[in-house]
Amino acid sequence: MELPLDQVRTLLAVVDEGTFDAAAAALHVTPSAVSQRVKALEQRTGRVLLMRTKPVRATESGQVVVRFARQLARLERDARMELGMADPDQPARLSIAVNADSLATWFLPALRQVPQEPRICFELHREDEAHTTALLREGQVMAAVTSSPDPVAGCTVRRLGRMRYLPVAGPEFADRWLGGRPPLAAPLRRTLPDAPVVVFDRRDELQDTFVRALTRRAHGASRLRHYVPTSEGFADSVAAGLGWGLVPESQAAPRLLTGAFVPLAPDLPVDVPLFWQQWKLDSPALAATGEAVAAAAAAALRSD
C-alpha cells in the first residue's frame, strides 16, 4: 500500500507548523485541503496519526510517518544537489539533539569542522542525554548525542566515549555544610545527603544516583534543591555556594586549580557513556557531520 507523498508532506507540515491553518499557509493551500489530506492518510493507514491539540502532536503511528517524511525530504534534497537541480543558495538543514554539557564543552567545536560545501545550517535541540533518543524516535531530529547504546529503529549507533563528572563544591559551602574542606572532617556519606544540591532540571538524576552509590541507601540527594538548567549556570551556582553538584571534568578542572571548587570525592568520579545515533541515510551532509562529531569526541572525551 502506497503512502501518497502529498499527504505525507502535508502531515509533516502540520506537525512542524503546529496547526492546520499554519500548515495551509506554508503549503499555499486551504485549511480544508490540509484536513482532507490528513484524514485520507489516516484512512489509508488505518491509524490516528495526529492528536488535534494546540499545538498538534503526532501519535506513535504519526511519528513513524513524520520520520519517513523527514528522511524522504533529506534524500530528495541530496539527489537534487547531485543533479544540479537544487538552489545553491538554499542551505541543507540538519536537526540534532544534544545534551547541555556536551553543547557547552566539546560539541560546537565539532560542528566547526564539518565541511561547509554545500552550506549546512544546524538546528540544535537541547535535551538530556537519556532522553535525546525520544526526539529521534519522534522524527524531530536526524541525529543525537545520547547515553543509550540501543539504536532507534532506522538509526546507526557509534560510541563516542565517556564524559566524566566530578563531585565538587565551593570552599565556603564545604565548611558550612560538609564538615570542612577535603579531606573532610566529617564523613561525606553522612553530611552530603542533607546538604543543598544543584540539579540541572527535574529529569537530572546524576546527583541522586551519586548519593545512593556513596551511601548505599535508597534515598538520593537532599530535598534542598536549586534547579539551574544551563551548563555554565550550573557550574557557576556550585562555585557561588548554592549547593554541591557533579560538574563536567573540563569545566571543573580550572576551578579546582584556582580553589574555586574543592573536590568532594576525588576517587569517585561519575562517567556517563555517550553515543552518536543518526538516521541510516546515504546523506553526505549527515555523514560528514557524524565523522566530525566522532573526531571531536575522541579528542575531548575519555576513551574506554
N, C-alpha and C positions, 0 to 999 in steps of 0.2 A: 504494500500500500504506500503510495507516494505521499510526501508532505509538500504541498504546493508552496513554492518559495515566497510568493507574495504574502501568503498567510503567515509563514514563519517569520518573515521580516516585520510584518505588522505586529506580531506578538512581542518581538524584541523591542520594537519602538514603544509599545505601551509600557513595558517593564522599565525601559530606560527613562522615558518621559514622566512616568508616574500616573498619568491619567489618559483616558481615551481621547479627550479633547486635545491635549498637548501632543499626543501621538499623531492625531489627524493633521495638526498644523505642521508637524515635522515632515509628514509624508505627502502633504499637499492634497489630501483627500478629505472627505466629510467624516465627522464622527460616526455617522451611521455606517459608512463603508468600513471603518475600523472595527466597529462592533460586529458587523456581519462576517468579516474575515476571521475574527477570533472565534466566534460561535461556530463557523464552518470548520475550523481547525479542531475545536473541541469535539464536534460531532464526528469528524474523521478519525480522531484518535480514541474516541470513547472515554475521554478523561476531562475532568475540570482542570484547566491549565492556569487560571488566574483567580485570585481572591479579590473580589471587587471592593477593596478598601481604598483609603486615600493616605499615602499613595498605593497604587495597585501592587500586589505581591504575587509572585509566581508560586504555584503549588509545587509539590515534589515532582509531579509529572511535568509541570510547566518548566521547571528548572532544567530538565533534560532537553526540552525543545529550545530554551534560551541558550544553553551551552552549544547546541548544534548550530543555532543561528549565528552565534559569535564566531565559531570555528569556520563556518561557511563564508562569512564576511572576510575573515582573515585570509583564507585561501583564495577567494576571489580577488582581493586586492593584490596579493603576491603574484597571482597569474597575470593580472593587468600590468603590473610593473614589468614583469619579464617580457611581455608582449609589446611594451612601449605604449600602452593604451592609457596608463594612469596619469593623472595630473602631477607633474613633478613638484609642484608647489604644495601638494596635499600630503602632509607627513603621515607616516604609519603611526598608529596609536597602540601602545601595549599597556594593558592594565595588570598591575602586580600587587599582591598582598604581602605586606612585610611587617614584622613586629617593630615596636618603637625603639627598642635598644639597638637592633641592627641598623635601623634607619639613622639613628643618632651617632653611630660609630663607623661601621665599615661598608654599609650598603651603597651610599651615594657615590663614594669613590669608584665603586664597581660600575655604576651607570656611566660615569665619565669615560670609561674605557670601551664602551660599546661604539663600534663604527657608526658614523652618522651619515653614511651614504648608502641607501637613501635616508632621508631625515626620519627620526623616530621621536615621537612625543610619549612620555611615560605618564601614566595615570596611577599614582600610588594610593593604595588603601591601607591605612594603618590598623592593624588588628593583632591581638595576642597570638603568639606563635602556635598555641594549642588550638586556635580557632580559625586560622587562615584557610585551612582546607575547606571549611564551610563555604567560603567565597568561591573557591574553585568548583565545588560541587554545584553551587547555585548558578554557575556560569557568569559571575560578576567579574572574574579576573581570569587571565590566561596563564598566570604562573604565581607561585607563592613561596616565601620562606616559611617553613613550618617545622614543628617539632615531631611531626608524625612521619614514620617511615613507610606507612601503608599508603600505596598510591590510590588517589581518587580515580574513579573509572575514567579511562581515556587519557590518563596522565602518566608521565615517566617520573622517576624519583632518582635524585642524586644526593649523596651525603656530602654536606658542606664542612662539617667539623663540630667542635664543641665550644659554646660560648660560656666562659667562666664568670661566675658571680662571687663576690667576696662579701661576707657579713661585716659591716662597718658601722661606726657611729662617730659623732663629734666628740672631742675630748671632754667637754663640759657635760655632755649628756651621759657619757660613761661614768664620770664622777658621781653624778646625781642619782642615776637610775640603776647602774650595774655594779656598784660597789667598788669602783676605781677603774683606772686605766690598765690595759693589759701589761704584764699578767694580772688579771683581775683579782682583787682581794677576795671577792665573794664568788662562789661557783657560778658560772654563766648559766648552767641549766636551771638554777634556782631563780636568778634575777631576770633573765631575758623574757620568760613567758608573760610577766606582768608589766614589762616596760613598754612605753608608747612605741609604735611601729609605723613606718611609712610604707604604704601599699600603692601600687600603680592604679588599680581600679578594683571593682568587686569581682572580677574574674581572676585576679592575680592571686595565686595560691603559693607562690615561691616562699614567702616568709613563713607561712603556716607549715609548709612541708619541712622547712629547715628546723623549726622549733620542735616538731614532732620527732624528727630524727635525732635531735640533740637530747631531748628529754625522755624519749621513748614512751611518751604518753599520747593519749588520743586527742587532746585539745591542742590547738595551734597557738598562734601569737596572740598578744593582748587585744582586748576589745577597744583599747585606746588607739584608734587608727586615724592616720592622716592619708587621704586619697589624693595623690598627685599624678595626673595622667599624662605627664610628659617625661621623657627620659632625662633630659637636662634638669627639669624642675625636681624630679625625684632625687637626684644626686645632691642638688642644692639644698633641698629640705633636710636631708640627712646631715649635711655639713652644718646647717643652721641650728641643729639640735632639736628638731621637732620629734625625731624618733630614730631608731636604728633601721637598717634596711640592707638588702642584698643589691649591690651596685656592680655593673659590668666591670670586669678587671681593667679594661682600658680606660675607663672613667675614674676608677678608684685609685689606680696606681699613682698618678701625680699628686693627689691629695694625701695619700699615705706618706709620700716623701716629704711634704711640707708640714705634716702634722695636723692638717685639717680633718683628716679621718684617723681613727685608731682601729686596728684590726680586732675583731671580737673573737674569732676562732680561725687563726691562720692555717691550721691543719684541716679545716672543714670547709673548703670551697664547694660551691654547687655548680656542676656542669650541666648545661642544657644542650642536648644534641640538636643540630639544625639540619634541615634537608631542603632541597630545591625541587619543587614539583612544577611541571609545565605540561601543557597540552601536547599530545602526540600529533604534531603538525609539521609538515615539511615547510616551515616558515623561516626564511633567512634572518628576519629581524628577531624572532623568538630564539632561534638557535644562537645567534651572536650574543644576545643578552644572557642566555644561560651560561655560555662559556666565560663571559666577563665576570659574572657573579661567582662562578666556581673558582676562578683565579683569584679574585679579591678575598674570598672566604679562606682559601688556602693560605694566604699571607696573613690574615687577621685573626683567624680562629685557631683553637688548639686542635691538633690532629689526634686521631685515635692511637 
